[in-house]
Structure formats: structure tokens, C-alpha cells
């Protein structure tokens, strides 16, 4: 597994995304989000954009999982109406 692949797998594991949510289509969307954050950086606007997208693209992710993916606490995600 490449270094980028390891980083992506670790990102998913840290967000506690279950393997049942890792279908090929879901992985493609999550990989695109991961790549975007790698290229755009982890500034607030980029993380908010990715968070909003992941919450609304019908992957079935929970609010807390998306928060962990974009490195924002669940209360912050809830308070800022990312949905």
C-alpha cells in the first residue's frame, strides 16, 4: 500500500468509518474529499466545504463521523449548522 493509501486508510479509521460504509462508490467520494483537503489545505473554509458536502451527498455518514473527518468537534458542527 502506498504512503498516500495508508494516510487515506488512517483518515477513515480515525473518523471511525465502518467498513460497511466503504463501498467502492463511497470510497471514491471519500477519497476525493481526502485529496481535496490534501491539496487545498486544512483551512476553515476548505474543511467547512468538505464537511457540508459529505453531510449532504447521501453517504449515510453521521454528523460526528463527518466532524472527525474534517477535524471539527461534533458540537461545533452542530452549532454552525453545517447541514
C-alpha positions in Angstrom: 0.0 0.0 0.0 1.4 3.4 -0.9 2.0 6.1 1.6 -1.0 8.1 0.3 -3.2 5.0 0.6 -2.0 4.4 4.1 -2.8 8.0 5.0 -6.3 7.7 3.5 -7.0 4.5 5.3 -5.8 6.0 8.6 -8.0 9.1 8.0 -11.0 6.8 7.6 -10.0 4.7 10.7 -9.6 7.8 12.8 -13.0 9.0 11.8 -14.4 5.6 12.7 -16.0 5.0 9.3 -17.1 1.4 9.4 -16.1 -1.0 6.7 -19.8 -1.3 5.8 -19.6 2.4 4.7 -16.7 1.6 2.4 -18.4 0.5 -0.8 -16.5 1.4 -4.0 -18.8 4.4 -4.6 -18.5 5.7 -1.1 -14.7 5.2 -1.1 -14.5 7.2 -4.3 -16.3 10.2 -2.7 -14.3 9.9 0.5 -11.0 9.7 -1.5 -12.0 12.8 -3.5 -12.7 14.6 -0.2 -9.4 13.5 1.2 -7.5 14.5 -1.9 -9.2 17.9 -1.9 -8.1 18.5 1.7 -4.6 17.4 0.9 -4.4 19.9 -1.9 -6.4 22.8 -0.5 -5.0 22.6 3.0 -6.8 22.4 6.2 -8.1 25.9 6.5 -11.5 26.6 7.9 -13.2 27.2 4.5 -11.9 24.0 3.0 -12.9 21.9 5.9 -16.3 23.5 6.0 -16.8 22.9 2.3 -15.9 19.3 2.6 -18.0 18.8 5.8 -21.0 20.3 4.1 -20.6 18.2 1.0 -20.1 15.0 3.0 -23.2 15.7 5.1 -25.3 16.3 2.1 -24.1 13.8 -0.5 -26.1 10.9 1.0 -23.2 8.7 2.0 -25.0 7.8 5.2 -22.3 9.3 7.4 -23.2 10.6 10.9 -22.6 14.1 12.0 -19.8 13.0 14.4 -18.1 11.0 11.7 -18.0 14.0 9.3 -16.8 16.1 12.2 -13.9 13.7 12.8 -13.1 13.6 9.0 -12.7 17.4 8.9 -11.2 17.7 12.3 -14.0 19.6 13.9 -15.8 18.6 17.1 -19.4 17.4 16.8 -20.8 20.3 18.9 -19.0 22.8 16.7 -20.5 21.1 13.6 -24.0 21.2 15.2 -23.7 24.8 16.3 -22.6 26.1 13.0 -25.4 24.4 11.0 -23.2 22.5 8.6 -26.2 20.5 7.4 
